[in-house]
Amino acid sequence: MDLLFVIILGGLWGSFANVCIYRLPMDKGVVSGRSFCPNCKKLITWKDNIPIISYLFLNGKCRSCKKKISPQYLIIELITIFYFLIVYYLFGISITTLLFLILGLSFIIIFFIDLKHYIIPNVLTFSLMVIGFVKSFDPNLDPIFPNFINSLIGGIFGYLIIWSIIYFYKQVRNKEGMGLGDAKLLSAIGFWFGWISIPFVIFLSSIIALLFLIPSLIKKSKKLSSQIPFGPYIIIGTLIYLVFESNIQSIIFY
């Protein structure tokens, strides 16, 4: 019964993530107004808005205009459900679970917005900064979360390291190399997991970005100076860091 509840919860929040991914880049309210088909603008009824089930039942098409619905909606709902199940399995019903659900949902929204629009909404990064710092005052949370001093240093360090890269790149090349959205995202990660996470996240995200970019460089469809959405790579790097966090900590502080 608990697993079924988590699956339903994940599907509902995955549907909400889809709304945010569609509306936030257009500065539209995410809770105002019912969902509608982007093609024919017809309002979507509740029976056609059930996560996963409605998509499969409608064969991935709008009931009104028969326009194909992007599979991204289904993918995001599945990813959210899978993530919710993993967090619940690891931490059960706890404050840590709630925090990781908030973080993960924000990551999913940021990942897909930046991937498509090359922007990271301030409303998400600023919210994560505040939550990340406020939670650091609770000494009873999982040890993966730092104390408030470590959190504050991490938030400042995360922002400054990206800001420095932007500044020096602009001095050398006379153009922007990265966006401040990336700096705010890395700052949020610093607030959540402390300064020790920042070098590893930067290293991992840079390596992953390069690996994804290599095929395009070989085909000459992109250059090293080409604009890429770095937010998704920061998120992937953070998730990898979290998986191996205990090993990294033991090596550093051995």
PyMOL commands that set and color helices and strands:
alter all, ss='L'
color gray80, all
select helices_A, chain A and resi 2-26+46-48+53-57+72-91+95-117+122-135+148-173+180-193+197-219+231-243+245-252
alter helices_A, ss='H'
color red, helices_A
deselect
rebuild
show_as cartoon
